[in-house]
Amino acid sequence: MLDPAIAQRIKAAVDAGFDAQLADTAALVAIPSTRGAESPAQDLMADLMRARGYAMDDWTIAMEDLKDLPDCGVIQHDFSRARTVVGTYHPPAVTGRSLILQGHCDVVPTGPLSMWETGPFTPVIKDGWMYGRGAADMKSGTIAALYALDAIRAAGLAPGGRIHLQSVIEEESTGVGALSTLQRGYRADCALLPEPTDQAFNGVCVGVIWFRLKVSGEPTHVAVAGEGSNAIRAAFNVIQALEGLERDWNERAKSDPYYGAMDHPINFNPGIIKGGDWASSVPAWCDIDCRIAVLPGWNVDDCRREIEACVAAAAKTHSFLANNPPRVEWSGYLSHGYALAPNPEIETLIQAAHEASSEQPFAHRYSTALNDARFYSLYYDIPAFCYGPHGEKIHGFNERVSLQSLRETTKAIALFIAGWCGVEALPAA
């Protein structure tokens, strides 16, 4: 375990740098890094890492290199400006284990701006919270990792292991940013992702499948609507059938070792709907983009077949769709769930770091959302987990992160780095 005096020096260094940390967090939150617009956020992350003297690697993601890798999500998108940024700390002498600290800078769309109390990309600090899109998910955590390593060095210490600070994109829909770092060869003995976990240890998450329903109809003038078939109405029939599949999967989940005691861990969401061409014409088409979760250990290909069978069965009960069945297209996540194999040393170290930094009890969290940790351990033998601050309204209006939890999280990450990588006194200047 880490020497208490050293731990105290590191925590004091976090406190001393916290105002600067918040300023950099706000600067990152202020950048509207939605899909396709992440480069300015990556520029900022690269500048912050470069200023600290880390060895920099900044490259454009090539989907051709990634598309056949496990759990790679493929979407229709121009990736010509999509970048990954990695800054590597090299110790004066390698005496300890290596570590990946990874965060994503991409954020989901804001929705109607009128529903925000403050501008989503105008970060506001109020009553102990920072508000803004990405403040919780997960720009504050990414900057926390950067400042956690700063605190160790400010305390006069040098980690004994190589550390890769990774800023990735596309965590919210494909995971190709994280996958690109692994394809490029980045490896370590452990990976910590400071996602907003409410300061809980998160080594278990669901998998996610995205798909698009393409439903056809028979157009006609609405004055004689009965002569046609309304694709939008028909799509609702298919959605109701998929809600039945959701119920079946939640029943199956009751026997799961992680999610069995949880109410409704499988969530199905029809998230985007587009259809029709004219208000006075019966719509001839309707596309619905959907998301559904799968649990660790479930086979994604088997689940895809169940989705297809469900859609086909629903079509057979509809007069038009029976002869014109909907198509199911796979676009985005096709990702397995993830459960970290028992690793007492990692859990002991992060628990000790948490308890030294927070008055909150240490807890485990089983996530009903997906995160990038899955890639590292499922396919590359790198034990990976999430531990990060307390956030609220994630993916919603008025997203916010607790500043107290962020301060404590930064201390916990710093102490974990010190415990995992080991530390030595910096040589006198």
N, C-alpha and C positions, 0 to 999 in steps of 0.2 A: 504493500500500500504506500501511497505517496506520503512523504514526511509532512506533518501538519504545518510546520513553519513554511515550507515551500508552497503548500497549498494556499496559505494565507497571503503570501506574496503575489501569487498568481491572481487570486480574487481581488486583491487591492489594485492590481494593474488593470483588471477589467473595469473596475469602478472609475479609475482615473481616465480611461479612454472611452467611457460610455457616451459622453456628449458627442464626440467625434463619430462614434459608431452610429448614433442616431442620425447625424447629419448625412452620412453616407447611405444609410438605409433610406432616408427620405429622398435623396437624390436618385436612387435606383427605383423607388416606388413612383417617382414623378415621370418615369419613362414609360409610355404606353406600349409595352412589349407584347402585344397580341401576335397571333400567328402571322408570320411574314414580316413583322416589324421589330424583330428582336435585336437587330444589329446595334442600335444605339446603347441598349443595355449591355450587350457584350463588349462594346467599346469601353464603357465605364468599368466593367469588371476587369478587363484587360489592363486598363490604366492603373487600377488599384493594386493589382498583383505586380505589375511591372515596377511600380513605385516602391514596392517592398523588396525588390531584387530577386524575385522568383524567376526561374527559367521558364520562358513563355512558349506555348504552343497554341496557335490560333489558326483553325482550318475550316474550310467549307465542307459541309457534309455531302458525301456522294452516295445517293440512295442506291446506286448500282452496286456499291460495295456492301450494302447492309441488307438488301431486300430478302436475301435467302437465309439470314441469320435467325435463330430461334426467337419467337415472339416479336419479330419486327412488324410493326404496324405500318401499312402503306395507305396513303391518302392521295387524292388528286390535289397536288400543291406544287408550286414552283419553289424548289429548295436551293436555287442558285445563290441565294444570299444567306442561307442557313449556316450558322457557325457554331463551333464548339470552342471554348477557351479553357485552357488548363495552365495553371501556374504551379511549378514544382519547387518545393523547398528541399534542398539537399543539405544534410547535416554536415558539420565539420568532419565528423568521423561517424560511420554507421555502427552504432552500438545497440540499437533497438529495432523494433518492428515498424513496418511501413503502414501507411494509412491513406485512405481516400476520404476527402471531405467534399461532398457533392451537393450542389443545389441547382434548381432550375430557375431561369429568369423569365420564362414564358408565363403569360397570364391568360385567363379566359376573358371573353368579351364582357363589357360592363353592363349591358342591358340599357334600358331607357335612362338617360342622365337625370331626368326629372325625379327619379326615385331615390337618388343619392342626396343625403343631407349636405355633403361637401363633395367637391369634384373628385372623381375616382383617381385622377392622376395629379391631384393637388393635395399631397399628404398633409394631414392636420394632426397635431398632437393635442389631446384634450382629455383631462381627467384620468391620466395614466394610460391612455391608449394612443396608438398611431392608426389613423384611418387612411384607407386607400386601397385600390385594387392591387393585389399582390403583397400588401403589407404583411399579411399572415402567411399566404400561400404563394411563394415562400421566400420572398426577398429578404425579409428580416432574418430568417435562418441562415441564408447564404452569407450575408454580411456578418452575422454572428460567428460563423466558422472562421472567417477572415480575421476578425478581431480577437477570437480566442487564441489563435496562433500569435497574433501581435502581443497579447498579454503575457504569454510565456517568455517571449523575447524581451519585453519591457521589464519583466521580473529578473532579468539577468541570466536567463536560462536558454539552452539550446536543445530542442528535441533530438533524440538520438536516432530517429528513423526518418526515412524519406516520406514526404507528405505531398500528395497531389490535391490541389484545390481546383475543383472542376465546376465550371458554370456551363450548364447545358440548356437546350431548348426542347420543345415538343414533349415534355413530360405529360402535358395535359391531353394528348391525343394519340401519340404513337410510341413514345419512348426512344426515338431514334437518336436523340442527343446523347443519352447515357450509353446506348449501344455503340455509338460512334467512338466513344473513348475506349471501349473494350476492343473494338475492331482495330483501333490504332495501336493497341498493345499495352495500355495502362493497366497495371496490376498492383495489388497491395495485399497485406495480410488481413486487412479489415476495411470496411467502408461504413462511414457514418453519414447519414443524410438528415439534416436538421429541418425536416418537415414539421408542420405545426401539430404536434402530438399531445398537447396539454402537459408537457414535461413528463410524459410516460414513455416507457420502453416499448417500441413497436417493431416486433420481428415477424409479424404475421399480417398479410393483407390478402384481399380477394384478387382474383383475376377479373378481366373485363373484356367483353366482346362488344364491338360496335358493328352495326349492320344497317343497311338501307333497304326498306321495303319499297318496291316500285309496283304500284297498283294501277291497273288499267281500267278504263270505263268506256261507255258508248255515248258519244256526245250527241246532243240534240237541243233544240230550242227548249228553254225551261217551260214554255207554255204547254209543251207535251212531254214533260219530264218522264212520265211513265214509259215512254217509248225508248228511253235510253237507260244507261246505268251510271250512277254517280260514283266516280272513283273515290271521292273524299269520304262519302258515307260508307262505301265498301271497305275502305281502309280502317274505319273504326271497328268493323267486325273483326278484322285481323288483329287489331290492337287488343281487343277483348280476349281473343284466344291466347295471345301472348301473356296477358295478365293471368290467365289460367296456368300457363307454364311457370310463371313466376311463383304462383302459389304451390305448385308441385315441387319446385326446386327448394322452396323454403321448408316444405315438409321433409324433404330429403336431408336438408341441412341440420335437422334436429339430432342426427346421429354423429355430427362432426365433432371432433375432439376440441376444436377451438371455438366454433360458432354455435355449437349445439344449445347452449344456454341463452343465446342472444335471440331477441325477438326480431324476426324479419331481416336477416343479414343479406338476403338476395334482393336487390332492387332493380326493377326494370323501368326504364324511362324512355318514352317517345319524346325526343328532345328538339327535333326540327321537323316542321311540316311545310311542304310546298305543294300546290296543286291548282289545276284549272287555269283557264286563260281568259274567262269572261264571266261576269256575274250573271248574265242571262243565258249562259250556255251550260248545260250539264257537263261537269268536268270529265275530261277524257283521261286524266292522269293525276296521280298523287304520289309523292315521294315522302317517306318518313324516315328520318335518321334516328336510330334507337341505340340504347345502351342497356346491357344486362350484366350482372356480376356472376362469376363462378368461384367456387371455393377451392382452396389449396387441395391438390391431389385430383381434382376433376380434369378430365381430358378435354381440351378445347375443341378438338375435332369431333368428339362424340357430342359435345354440347351444340356445336354448329348443326350437326345432323338432327338433333332434337328440335332446334329452332326451325329448320327447313320442314320437318315433318309436321310441326304445329301449324305453320303457315299453310302448308298443303291441305291439311285436314280442315282448316277454317275455310279455305277456298271452295271445298267440295260442298259446303252448306249454303253457298251463295249462287243464285241463278246465273249471274254473268261470270263470276270468277271461276266457277266450276269448269268452264271451257276456256277461260283466259286467266290462268293462275298467276298470282303476283310473283315477281322475281325477288330474290334475296341477294343483295350484293354486300360483300365484306369490305369495309372501308374504315381504317383506323385500328384501334386496339384489337388484337387477337392474342390475349395475354393470359398466361396461367397464374393462378394464385401462388402465394409464396409463404412458406413457414421456415424461419431460421432454425436449423438443427440446434439442439441444446448446446450452449457454449458457456459454461459456468464462469470462465475467466472474463469474457466480455461483459456478461451480466453483472458480475461482482464489481467490475471496475466502473461501469456506468451507474450502478446503484450507489456506490461510494461517492462518486462525483456529484450525483444528484443530491444526496443527503448532505454533502458538505456545502452545497450551494443554495439549497432550498429548504423551507420549512414544511414542504409538502411531502406526504408519504410516497414512497416509490411504488409505481404501479405498472402493470403490463396492459397493453392496449392491442386489441385485435381490430384492425381497420376494415371497414366496409367500403373503403375506397382503394384505389390502386396507387402504387408508387414505384419508383425506379429501382428499389432495393432488389426486386426479383431477379434482374439480370445477373447481378454480381454472384449470387450464391447458386441459383438454379443451373447456370451454364458455365460459370467461370471459377467456381470453388473459392469465392471470396465471401466470407461471412459478412452480411450487411444488415443494418438496422436503422430505424429512424428514431430520432429524439430531438424535440424542438419545442418552441414556445406555445403558449396558449393563444389561440386565435378564435375569432367569432365571425359569423356571416361569410364564411368562405364560399366563394362562387356566387355570393348574393350581394345585395345592396349594402353599403356601409361596412364593408369588410374592415376588420380591425385586429390589431395584435396588442396584447398586454405588455407594457414596457417593463413591469416588474418581472414577469415571467421571462422576457427576453434577456434581461440582465442576468437572471439566475441561469438561464439556458447557456448563455455565453460562458459563464463561469464553469458550468458542468462540462461543456465541450472542452474547454481549456484543460480542466483537470483530467478528463479522459485522455486527451492527447498526451499529457505528461505521464499518465500511468501506463498507457499502451506503448508509446514510443520510447519512454524513458527520457530523462532530462539530465543535462550536465551544465555546470556553470560556464557561461560565456567567457572566453579568454579576455583578459584585461585589454582595454584599448591602448 
